[in-house]
Amino acid sequence: MIAGDGDKGSDTGRHFLKQWIAEDVAAGRTGGTVVTRFPPEPNGYIHIGHAKAICIDFGMAREFGGRCNLRMDDTNPSKESDEYAESIKKDIRWLGFDWGEGFYSAANLFEQMYEIAERLIEGGHAYVCELTQEQWKEYRGAPTSPGRESPFRNRSAAESLDLFRRMRAGEFADGTLCLRAKIDMASPNIHFRDPVLYRIMRVPHYHTGDKWCIYPMYDFAHPIEDAFEGVTHSMCTLEFEVHRPLYDWVVDRMDEMGLLVVRNGVKIRPQQREFARLNLSYTVMSKRKLLQLVEERRVSGWDDPRMPTVCGLRRRGYTPEAIRDFCERIGVSKYESQTDVALLEYCLRDDLNRRALRRMAVLDPIKVVIDNWPADKVENVAALNNPEDPDAGTRLVPFGRELFIEREDFMEVPSKKFFRVTPGQEVRLRAACLFTCTHVVKDAEGRAVEVHGTYDPDSKGGNAADGRKIKGTIHWVSAAHAVPLEVRLYDRLFTVPDPMGDDTKDFLEFLNEDSLRKITAHAEPALAEAATGQIFQFERVGYFCADTVDSRPGAPVFNRTVTLKDSWAKVGNKQ
């Protein structure tokens, strides 16, 4: 289920996953209900790549009037925790999706999985192997040549069953024995050569505690979970394509055991199909690499606004609508490619342009003095809250003799087509009046520190009484009323589009040292009362979000969400 998108589909095209599901529905293979699932491992925080999978899994269920389950595939307790599981739930809900009653956990099926493993042993489909991991690599062989059978492959079912039960009882050390499927050591697919189904691991599980010292492998647990949940369509990323034969093998064995769900008279046989994962430029998508960034304190945590995690994007000011729009735009295919992060930023700008309130803030100030404005006069001028939203109304902004403007909006010797503040040139002060620079005050080093000029008394609201056209409009803040704000200027975390693409270098060598700069901005008074998480457009500067962690009542800290333009486009062209 999804909130807030009406009948809009998850993808505008009829991609191969839709065709696959539509054909099964038409053939009556779903028992009247399409069931999908999103199966994260609770060993880290989900990121923008998972968001794509979430949109596909939940989107396809919605497209066909079905349901999508949320399942924690918690089969590796050494890396899993409740913290990660709860964060995943929170992020999925924030993205706009709801699994209803369909929440599951692999741990809840550990007993059933164990019983299935025993039945596989009894049926001659599995055996306990004593080869070490290094020995197994040798026996398994290479993709271009067949492997060799384990010397334990043909031990009796009774002996394997006894050893397996003793494994569960904790009689053997970690890594000494494992349970393998007996399939095909000559298969060209190396993952089909007697893969491991169970291993010994004396690690407490975050849900089951010390009950288990053996745990199923993901490739064994996943199809069992799909089958018991009545999942009709299991969609995953391309790296699992070579694992599909094992998925089908496990489902076949469950079918032989009579364990498949029957819905409305139809036996539900789960099927797996794969799509290309999301590779986003200027970041990394490996949870292992992201964990390294956190553990080495390269970032402040999983929710650092530079991280591609959903919680990091949320803290930076991204909206679920923008992320869903992005996932829809990139579409679904079977071909690996890299998506430019500029597209994600475009989707965000498109969303925020319609909803974000406008405010004025100056990040790099230079003082302006209006010489013909009375020193003690303060006037409140009406400024639009959002010109894209006719219902947003206006706000009153104090205006006085001394202002702050952006230093880059002043140029004593202007370049060609510079229409902002320069001696003798008239410019519009947003919502206030027209201003003409007359002279400049400089410090001992010759650096401009104060701009002087006059305003046109007949230019109320910034419009000339005689209708003359003014090319330049700039924002400003009254110096007497400006409130200081901590502003964090976040940028891309890496300096190259593909930090993992150069095998000769550590990806950390490409970290962007300027990915975070902290400054004090001068802002109109209304920004001091911003609520945490509230997003504004700082006029002519960019979109900024009041930080959800470090902001305090009356003292918000603002994160730059995204610039108004893709400032990296020129950099990329130069490179």
Secondary structure, 3 states (H helix, E strand, C coil): CECCCCCCCCCCCCCHHHHHHHHHHHCCCCCCCCEEEECCCCCCCCEHHHHHHHHHHHHHHHHCCCEEEEEECCCCCCCCCHHHHHHHHHHHHHHCECCCCCEEEHHHHHHHHHHHHHHHHHCCCEEEECCCHHHHHHHHCCCCCCCCCCCCCCCCHHHHHHHHHHHHHCCCCCCCCEEEECCCCCCCCHHHCCCEEEEECCCCECCCECCCCEEECHHHHHHHHHHHHCCCEEEEEHHHHHHHHHHHHHHHHHHHCCCCCEECCEECCCEEEEECCCEECCCCCCHHHHHHHHHCCCCCCCCCCCCCEHHHHHHHCCCHHHHHHHHHHHCCCCCCCEECHHHHHHHHHHHHHHHCEEECEECCEEEEEECCCCCCCCEEEEEECCCCCCCCCEEEEEECCEEEEEHHHECCCCCCCCCCECECCEEEECCCEEEEEEEEEECCCCCEEEEEEEECCCCHHHCCCCCCCCCCEECCEECCCCEEEEEEEECCCECCCCCCCCCCCCHHHHECCCCEEEEEEEECHHHHHCCCCCEEEECCCEEEEECCCCCECCECEEEEEEECCCCHHHHHHHC
